[in-house]
Amino acid sequence: MTSQIIPVDAFDFIIFGATGDLAERKLLPALYQRQLAGQFTEPTRIIGASRSTLSDDEYRGFAHSAITEHVRAEEIDAAELDRFLGRLSYVPVDAKSGEGFQQLKDAIGHSKAVRAFYLAVAPGLFSDIAANLAKHGLNEGDPRIVVEKPIGRDLVSARQLNDAIGAVFAEHQIFRIDHYLGKETVQNLMALRFANTLYEPLWNSTHIDHVQITVAETVGLEDRVSYYDKAGALRDMVQNHMLQLLCLTAMEPPSSMDADAVRDEKLKILRSLKRINGNEAPKLTVRGQYKAGASAGGAVKGYADELGADSDTETFVALKAEIANWRWAGVPFYLRTGKRMADRVSEICIQFKPVPHSIFDDSAGVVTANQLVIRLQPDEGVKQWIMIKDPGPGGMRLRHVPLDMSFADAFEVRNPDAYERLIMDVVRGNQTLFMRRDEVEAAWQWIDPIQAAWAENRHTVQGYTAGTWGPSASIALIERDGRTWHESM
């Protein structure tokens, strides 16, 4: 089976922060893969822009190293790589002073191609770059601007950022990227729900007991020390990735796959989330911070040791969320995310209610309720757990088994990285998988009271050993409701 590749119109792709980590690990490899797949038309150009003083050839050398390091060797075609590097040029710019923006305008010239500015820089530079683009007329026509999270650190700062970018670009030109939404399995969640009569009639409080969303990482701080200690897991992961997954899981069927139709339904979920105030935060949330332990095959330091200072920043969050609407009344959504966890896994577990009455006696074994497990990483796929009879003549014995669809096994094609899909959507002008301004601000409206409650009540972090599934309090959070966290299988 082969996937259909639809070429996009020629475009100019300008990367601010062109020598940074995101450009090196994700953007340049993603763009190369799309060329290799035959998706580019001529004359597509890629222009790097950052404070470093580099020539075109030096930047091509940087890109060559990035691709050879972050693309699998068997996917590197020497001729295609040369063609790709030939598209690249470089302009030194300084976002604060505005130096270099006229040279950038000259480099772009009078091209009528689609123009996309990707801001792979710290959020503190978003406003400066937007203002300088406007000053030099680079926002004229119908360009796109792509901004990475975090969009602010609370509602006030998010609105300030949105105002600054919105003063220069119209909302339909602003692409707030969350790479989780580009994952194949996330989109398959919508296909499962809305393209199958099997699931949608059961997707409600009558049939579903609860939902679990887990995003666990085995890595620690890596190179994000300065950002992460000011943000923490609630701002870094829950406000964006996890709430987006919750929205896609819980939203009502949109009228179509039109961008605003989908985002309207996600917004309704965000606005329906019950607020967690100061009195409820200790009961409904858990903060944790990893201590020294073993992870990824070796001994690792604790967070404070990696940071080199004491800190109250959380590296783990677990919480219980509820949606106040008819479909989900009484159905808890348990969210957990953390660093230095026991395994690297991102998944959504839909736990159905048990059968109302079992006709089987004790010798048949336990009748376990059905589960639907949607795995986002590392091995994308879907498992539907059901009860069957254990084969053999020895009477009725029941077994809980998965109907397992691994994307790698089911589709003998390469699964594109999320950034590949999202970059092409930017070029096409398709905003379905990007966050709208009101979504971002509604998410902060739910997150801010939790953050305030933690500060007001001095809700200190609880330690957990690196290489485990987080603080014991996170187990208590779900088990006092008579439930337990799903363990990956």
C-alpha positions in Angstrom: 0.0 0.0 0.0 1.4 3.4 -0.9 0.3 6.8 0.4 -0.9 9.5 -2.0 1.6 12.4 -2.2 -0.1 15.7 -3.3 2.5 18.3 -4.4 2.1 21.8 -2.9 2.5 25.1 -4.8 6.0 26.6 -4.8 6.7 28.5 -1.5 9.3 30.5 0.3 9.9 29.1 3.8 11.8 31.5 6.1 13.1 30.1 9.4 13.9 32.5 12.2 16.2 30.7 14.6 17.7 28.9 11.6 20.7 27.6 13.5 18.8 26.5 16.6 17.9 23.1 18.0 14.4 23.0 16.5 15.6 23.9 13.0 18.4 21.3 13.2 16.5 18.4 14.7 13.0 18.9 13.2 12.5 21.6 10.5 15.3 21.0 8.1 14.9 17.2 8.2 11.2 17.5 7.8 11.6 19.8 4.7 14.1 17.4 3.2 11.7 14.5 3.7 9.0 16.3 1.9 11.2 17.0 -1.0 12.3 13.4 -1.1 8.7 12.4 -1.2 8.2 14.6 -4.3 5.9 17.1 -2.7 7.8 20.3 -3.7 7.3 22.2 -6.9 9.6 24.8 -8.3 10.9 27.3 -7.4 10.5 26.5 -3.7 13.1 28.3 -1.5 14.2 28.0 2.1 15.8 31.0 3.8 17.6 30.7 7.1 17.6 33.8 9.4 19.3 34.2 12.7 21.9 36.4 14.5 24.8 34.1 13.5 27.0 35.5 10.7 27.1 32.8 8.1 27.4 32.6 4.4 25.0 30.7 2.2 27.6 27.8 1.9 28.2 27.7 5.6 24.4 27.4 6.3 24.2 24.7 3.7 26.9 22.9 5.6 24.9 23.3 8.8 21.8 21.9 7.0 23.8 19.0 5.6 25.1 18.0 9.0 21.5 18.3 10.5 20.0 16.0 7.9 22.8 13.4 7.9 22.5 13.2 11.7 18.7 13.3 12.1 17.5 11.4 9.0 18.1 7.7 8.8 20.9 6.7 6.5 18.7 4.6 4.2 16.5 7.7 3.6 19.3 9.9 2.4 19.6 10.2 -1.4 22.7 12.1 -2.4 21.2 13.7 -5.4 18.0 14.8 -3.6 20.1 16.1 -0.7 22.2 18.2 -3.2 18.9 19.5 -4.7 17.6 20.3 -1.3 20.7 22.2 -0.2 20.6 24.2 -3.4 17.3 25.7 -2.2 18.9 27.1 0.9 20.2 30.6 1.5 20.9 32.6 4.6 20.5 36.1 5.9 21.8 37.3 9.3 19.1 39.2 11.2 18.7 40.6 14.6 15.1 40.6 15.9 15.7 43.2 18.6 17.5 45.9 16.6 15.8 45.1 13.2 19.2 44.8 11.5 19.1 42.5 8.5 15.4 42.7 7.8 15.9 44.8 4.7 18.4 42.3 3.4 15.8 39.6 4.1 13.3 41.5 2.1 15.8 41.8 -0.8 16.5 38.1 -0.6 12.8 37.3 -0.9 12.4 39.8 -3.7 9.2 40.1 -5.7 8.3 36.4 -5.5 4.6 35.6 -5.8 5.0 32.3 -4.1 3.3 31.4 -0.8 5.5 32.9 2.0 5.7 31.3 5.4 7.7 32.7 8.4 8.5 30.0 11.0 9.5 31.5 14.4 11.7 28.8 15.9 12.8 31.3 18.6 12.0 32.2 22.2 8.5 33.7 22.6 10.1 36.9 23.8 11.1 37.6 20.2 7.7 37.0 18.6 6.6 40.6 18.9 9.9 42.0 17.7 9.9 39.8 14.6 6.3 40.5 13.8 6.9 44.3 14.1 10.0 44.2 11.9 8.2 42.1 9.3 5.5 44.8 9.2 8.0 47.6 9.1 9.5 46.2 6.0 6.3 45.3 4.3 6.9 41.6 4.6 3.4 41.0 6.0 1.7 42.2 2.8 -0.1 39.8 0.5 -1.1 36.6 2.1 1.9 35.3 4.1 1.7 32.9 7.0 3.4 33.1 10.4 4.1 30.0 12.5 4.7 30.3 16.2 5.8 27.6 18.7 4.6 27.1 22.2 4.6 28.5 24.8 2.1 31.2 23.8 2.5 33.1 27.1 2.9 31.8 30.6 -0.6 32.8 31.7 -3.7 34.4 30.3 -2.5 37.9 30.5 0.8 37.3 28.7 -0.9 35.0 26.1 -3.3 37.9 25.3 -0.4 40.3 25.0 1.4 37.9 22.5 -1.7 37.3 20.5 -2.4 41.1 20.4 1.2 41.8 19.1 1.1 39.1 16.4 -2.5 39.9 15.6 -1.7 43.6 15.0 0.5 42.5 12.0 -1.2 39.3 10.8 -4.8 38.3 10.4 -6.0 35.3 12.4 -6.2 33.1 9.3 -2.5 33.8 8.7 -1.4 32.8 12.2 -0.5 29.1 12.7 0.0 28.3 16.4 1.7 24.9 16.2 1.4 22.0 18.5 3.3 19.1 17.0 1.2 16.5 18.9 -1.7 17.4 16.6 0.4 16.4 13.6 0.8 12.8 14.8 -0.9 10.2 12.7 -2.7 8.6 15.6 -4.1 11.9 16.8 -5.8 12.3 13.5 -6.9 8.7 13.5 -8.7 9.5 16.8 -11.1 11.6 14.7 -11.3 8.9 12.0 -12.1 6.2 14.6 -14.9 8.4 16.1 -16.5 10.0 13.1 -16.0 7.4 10.3 -17.2 4.4 12.2 -20.7 3.7 13.5 -19.2 1.2 15.9 -17.8 3.9 18.3 -19.7 7.2 18.2 -23.0 5.8 19.7 -20.9 4.5 22.6 -18.8 7.6 23.1 -20.6 9.0 26.1 -21.2 8.7 29.9 -23.7 5.8 29.4 -21.0 3.5 28.1 -17.6 5.0 29.1 -16.4 4.8 32.7 -13.4 7.1 32.5 -10.6 8.3 30.2 -6.9 8.4 30.9 -4.4 10.5 29.0 -0.7 9.8 29.7 2.3 11.6 28.2 5.4 10.1 29.8 9.0 10.9 29.0 12.2 9.2 30.1 14.4 12.3 29.5 15.3 14.9 32.0 16.1 18.6 31.5 18.3 18.1 28.4 19.1 21.6 27.0 15.9 23.3 28.2 17.1 24.3 31.7 16.4 28.1 31.5 12.9 27.6 30.0 11.7 24.6 31.9 12.4 25.8 35.4 10.3 28.9 34.8 7.5 26.8 33.2 7.1 23.4 34.8 5.0 20.5 33.5 1.6 22.2 33.9 2.5 25.0 31.6 4.9 23.0 29.3 2.6 20.0 28.7 -0.9 20.2 30.2 -1.9 23.7 28.9 -1.2 22.7 25.3 -0.5 19.1 24.3 -2.7 17.3 26.9 -5.7 19.7 26.7 -5.6 19.4 23.0 -5.7 15.6 23.3 -8.6 15.9 25.8 -10.5 18.2 23.4 -10.1 15.8 20.4 -11.3 12.9 22.6 -14.3 14.7 24.1 -15.5 17.1 21.4 -18.9 16.8 19.7 -18.9 15.8 16.0 -18.0 18.9 14.0 -20.2 19.7 11.0 -17.2 19.1 8.7 -13.4 18.9 8.7 -13.2 22.6 8.1 -10.7 24.2 10.4 -13.1 26.5 12.2 -15.8 23.7 12.5 -13.2 21.5 14.3 -11.8 24.3 16.5 -15.3 25.5 17.5 -16.0 22.1 19.0 -12.6 22.0 20.8 -13.3 25.4 22.2 -16.7 24.2 23.7 -14.8 21.5 25.6 -12.3 23.9 27.0 -15.1 26.2 28.2 -17.0 23.3 29.7 -14.1 22.1 31.9 -15.0 22.4 35.6 -12.7 24.9 37.2 -10.2 23.5 39.8 -10.1 26.2 42.5 -7.9 26.6 45.6 -10.0 24.2 47.8 -10.1 21.5 45.2 -6.6 21.6 43.9 -5.1 19.5 46.7 -7.7 16.8 46.0 -7.7 16.8 42.2 -4.0 17.6 41.4 -0.6 16.1 42.2 2.7 17.9 41.6 6.0 15.9 41.5 9.7 16.3 40.9 12.1 13.5 40.1 14.9 12.5 42.4 18.0 10.5 41.6 17.3 7.1 40.2 17.7 4.9 37.1 16.4 5.8 33.7 17.1 4.9 30.1 19.5 2.2 31.1 21.6 4.0 33.6 21.8 6.1 36.8 20.6 9.7 36.5 20.6 12.7 38.8 17.6 14.3 40.4 16.1 17.5 38.9 17.7 19.8 41.5 21.1 18.2 40.9 20.7 18.7 37.1 19.5 22.2 37.7 22.3 23.0 40.2 19.9 24.6 42.6 16.9 23.9 44.8 13.6 24.4 42.9 9.9 24.0 43.5 9.2 23.5 39.8 7.1 20.4 39.0 8.4 17.8 36.5 5.3 15.7 36.9 1.6 16.5 37.0 -1.4 14.3 37.5 -4.9 15.7 37.7 -8.6 14.7 37.5 -10.6 16.8 35.1 -14.4 16.8 34.5 -16.4 18.2 31.6 -19.7 19.8 32.5 -21.9 18.8 29.6 -24.5 16.1 28.8 -22.2 13.8 27.0 -19.5 13.6 29.7 -21.4 14.3 32.9 -19.9 12.1 35.6 -17.0 10.8 33.5 -13.6 11.7 34.9 -10.6 12.4 32.7 -7.4 11.5 34.4 -4.3 13.2 33.0 -0.7 12.6 33.9 2.6 13.7 32.4 6.2 13.7 33.6 9.9 13.5 32.9 12.2 10.7 34.0 9.3 8.3 34.0 9.4 4.5 33.8 8.8 4.4 30.0 8.4 6.8 27.1 4.8 6.6 26.1 1.9 8.8 25.0 -1.5 7.2 24.9 -5.2 7.7 25.4 -7.1 5.0 27.2 -10.9 4.9 26.9 -12.2 2.6 29.7 -15.7 1.3 29.0 -18.1 0.3 31.7 -18.3 -3.4 32.6 -21.2 -5.5 31.4 -24.2 -4.9 33.6 -24.6 -8.6 34.5 -22.2 -11.5 33.9 -23.8 -14.8 32.9 -20.5 -16.7 33.6 -19.6 -18.5 36.8 -16.4 -18.1 38.7 -14.6 -20.8 36.9 -14.7 -18.7 33.7 -12.5 -16.1 35.2 -12.9 -12.4 35.7 -15.0 -10.5 33.1 -12.8 -7.4 32.4 -14.4 -4.2 30.9 -13.4 -3.3 27.4 -10.7 -0.8 26.7 -9.7 1.2 23.6 -6.0 2.3 23.8 -4.8 4.8 21.3 -1.0 4.9 21.2 0.6 8.1 20.0 4.2 7.1 20.6 6.6 5.4 20.4 4.9 2.8 18.3 1.7 4.4 16.9 -1.3 2.2 16.8 -4.7 1.3 18.2 -5.7 -1.6 20.5 -9.3 -2.6 21.3 -9.3 -4.9 24.3 -12.2 -7.4 24.3 -13.2 -10.6 26.1 -13.1 -13.9 24.2 -13.2 -17.6 25.1 -9.8 -19.2 25.7 -9.4 -21.8 22.9 -9.7 -25.5 24.0 -12.1 -28.1 25.2 -11.7 -27.4 28.9 -15.0 -25.5 29.4 -15.7 -21.8 29.3 -12.6 -19.8 30.3 -12.5 -16.2 29.4 -9.5 -14.2 28.3 -8.9 -10.4 27.8 -7.1 -10.0 24.5 -6.3 -7.0 22.1 -7.4 -6.5 18.6 -4.1 -4.8 17.7 -3.4 -2.5 14.8 0.1 -1.3 14.6 0.5 1.4 11.9 4.0 0.1 11.1 2.7 -3.4 10.5 -0.6 -2.5 8.9 0.8 0.1 6.4 4.0 -0.7 4.7 4.9 3.0 4.2 7.0 5.4 6.1 5.1 7.3 8.7 5.9 11.0 8.2 7.0 13.1 11.2 4.4 15.4 12.7 6.4 18.5 11.5 6.3 17.3 7.9 2.6 17.2 7.9 2.1 20.5 9.7 4.6 22.4 7.6 2.7 21.3 4.5 -0.5 22.3 6.1 1.0 25.8 6.7 1.9 26.0 3.0 -1.6 25.0 2.0 -3.2 27.4 4.4 -5.0 24.6 6.3 -5.5 25.6 10.0 -7.4 22.5 11.1 -4.5 21.1 13.2 -3.4 24.5 14.6 -4.8 26.4 17.6 -7.0 29.4 17.3 -6.5 32.4 19.5 -9.6 31.8 21.6 -8.5 28.1 22.1 -5.2 29.2 23.6 -6.8 31.8 25.9 -9.5 29.4 27.0 -6.9 26.8 27.9 -5.1 29.4 30.1 -8.3 30.4 31.7 -8.5 26.8 33.0 -4.8 26.4 33.9 -4.4 29.8 35.7 -6.6 28.9 38.7 -4.6 25.7 39.2 -1.4 27.5 39.1 -2.8 30.2 41.5 -4.1 27.5 43.9 -0.7 25.8 44.0 1.0 29.1 44.9 -1.7 30.2 47.4 -1.8 26.9 49.2 2.0 26.2 48.9 1.2 23.0 47.2 4.7 21.7 47.3 6.1 19.1 44.9 6.4 15.5 46.0 9.5 13.6 45.1 9.5 10.5 42.9 12.4 8.3 42.0 13.6 8.7 38.4 12.5 5.6 36.4 9.1 5.2 38.1 5.6 6.3 37.3 5.6 9.3 39.5 4.7 10.1 43.1 2.6 7.7 45.1 0.0 10.5 45.5 -0.8 10.1 41.7 -1.7 6.5 42.3 -3.9 7.5 45.2 -5.6 10.2 43.0 -7.1 7.6 40.8 -7.4 4.6 43.1 -9.5 6.4 45.7 -12.1 6.5 42.9 -11.8 2.7 42.6 -9.8 2.9 39.4 -6.2 2.4 38.4 -3.7 3.7 35.9 -3.5 1.7 32.7 -0.1 0.1 32.3 1.1 -0.1 28.7 1.1 -3.5 27.1 
